[in-house]
Amino acid sequence: MSSIYTCPHCGKKSFNPLKKAFAGQLNSPGKVCIECGRKCVNGKGATIFNAVYCILAFAGMVVLYLNAPKALGTEYEWIAHYEMLIGIGIIASMFVIPKIVNAFFFRLSPAIRIDAVK
């Protein structure tokens, strides 16, 4: 993969979509730029998107848990039979969807997290 995203520190194109997807949000340690060696993360928009998406997915899990037993004997009976698979899909989407969105839609920003020196 070619590098198509610009490092906010040095201004060189040193991030590809896969590396940018795993750079994380503002609370993560970030990924190191291969040009300047400084850490970069996805910006404030990515952090907000991740928080909102995880809250909505959690709300979906609660709605599924509360309404699946009520679906027995109705036209939506399939929900009760596949409740566990739907729940696993929602949980998996909480990890996959933000990574895909981070890879293509949000700008990189400098990492602000201060880690202890090892």
Secondary structure by P-SEA (a helix, b strand, c coil): ccccccccccccccccaaaaaacccccccccccccccccccccaaaaaaaaaaaaaaaaaaaaaaacccccccccccccccaaaaaaaaaaaaaccaaaaaaaccbbbbccccccccc
